[in-house]
């Protein structure tokens, strides 16, 4: 996975008025941390930052961050947003190593048609929409696919059922349900009517 280059200004002051001035100038205050370095206060251009994360990898985009005369391989981790406008107020950049696994969250994409579930008037119920994984930065997938084609009525697909790419491991409880099934409206209505019906008298 190729890195995206992003420039950062170093030496910013951390007072609230200076931070507001940065944001008014179209910049995002941030911090570089990790791998034994002292935290470095930086600022990045807001437009460049949005563009850098606009690809398929999203927040898991591997960034080649230039800060002063140093370069760091980083992931954008803690992102704080304005509660109303949704703009980024602050970002933490975590320094990573190409050969070491990092824990990230990736989306789960459900594909396929659960024919057995549909034909029995049951419905598919997606309960988990993202997955916590550990992988080397270059092996982080854009998403993990969940194929429900073989899902049958009354059963579920759990994390342990996933086939993950080589070098990728799930870090959540393997028994966690990703996709389950439940009776559809017609089936529920029929069951309710059956329960409400008076017992028949035997002759």
Buried (B, 14 or more C-beta within 10 A) or exposed (E): BEBBEBBBBBEBEEEEEEBEEBBEEEBBBBBBBBEEEEEBBBBBBBEBBEEBBEEEBBEBBBBBBBBEEEEBBBBBBEBEEEEEEEEBBBBBBBBBEEEEBBEBEBEBEBEEEBEBBEEBBBBBEBEBEEBBBBBBBEBBBBBBEBBBEEBEBEBBBBBEBBEBEEBBEBBBEEEBBBBBBEBBEEBBEEEEEEEEEEEEEEE
